[in-house]
Amino acid sequence: MRVVDLEIEDIAFGGKGVGRESGKAVFVPYTIEGETVSAEIVREKKQFAEADLVEVKQSSPDRVEPQCPYFGRCGGCAYQHISYEHQLAIKWRQVRDALQRIGKLKDVPMRPIIASPEQYGYRNRITVHAEEGVIGFFRRDSHRLIDIERCPISSDEVNRTLTELRAQPYVRDGHYTLRASATTRVFSQTNDAVTNILRDLIVDLVPPNQQLLIDAYCGSGFFAKALLDKFERVIGIDWDRFAIATAKENATEKETYSAGDVETELLRRLESRSAMLIVDPPAPGLSANVRKAIVGLTPTTLIYVSCNPPTLARDLRDLQNNFTIESVTPLDMFPQTAEIEVVVHLRTKSPAI
């Protein structure tokens, strides 16, 4: 493999720096825009190449010392070498660029990114893997494990459970989810502080005295229950029957929760144009049929919570003819990683006369 000198021009979504050799994009992890580096080409495609960092020849003023001894080998974190303030700037720009490039959106009403109160020690759960006595995470770009004694982005409680697991005389090969506290098997976000900020942001976006809320991909009703006092009726939809069972446990008379296909339930439940809709889909975003259902049934207000800016941008491209984007707010749910959470507030456009 050959070694090339590159000037890093940008940070791509996913965390790798982008340089160019003879016009071809070369992706190099653990670099920062503005740096000059030497990199070894490890994969070459027709349109781009991938490389490993060999040496930073001219470093960015935003380069810092990583706090994790496994950084660069473990596949979990992408940004520990970057100051936190600059991580936020990169993520804000990546959201805007995705919406403009993929979503074909102009004049995106971006709000400032919301930082995490804790940059390390924020994760309330992790999943580690065990194989032939090795307990840890997968190496970067590999299915080989790296032995991990402590994860600095995880809470002390999670790291204590990791220590207890490692102290067992025999650990069977497999996957182990370690949590800060005993919880049900219902999905929840891993950063409690930013999750609460996200909930409060959505509550602030919703005016009082509303009629009907449809909360799609509602999980155990985290958003729906926070908005109860603003709606006459609340309907939650999710495919996860365990999450729906949890949502029903303390439900009031105004709450209805259904386990089933979101598309089918939307077509059945979104019966009034006075409804407001919240969608919080998994990383693949909204299916084409769900997007069509939303366009056809046009709620008065749509709040889209996304963990994947590229699929969010694709979905907004299909929705923009029917909705006006009021605001786009990125949140840093996962410091030191390339992951980004985004909340988009949309209002239905008035029909042309």
Buried (B, 14 or more C-beta within 10 A) or exposed (E): EEEBEBBBEBBBBEBBBBBBBEEEBBBBBBBBBBBBBBBEBEEBEEEBBBBBBBEBEEBBEBBBEBBBEBBBEBBBBBBBBBBBEBBBBBBBBBBBBBBBEBBEBEEBEBEEBBBBEBBBBBBBBBEBBBEEEBBBBBBBEEEEBBEBEBBBBBBEBBBBBBEEBBEEEEBEEEEBEBBBEEEEEBBBBBBBBBBBBBBEBBEEBBEEEBEBBBBBBBBBBBBBBBBBEBBEBBBBBBEBEBBBBBBBEEBEEEBBBBBEBBBBBBBEBBEEEEBBBBBBBEEEBBBEBBBBBBEEBBBBBBBBBBBBBBBBBBBBBBBBEBBEBBBBBBBBBBBBBBBBBBBBBBBBEEEEE
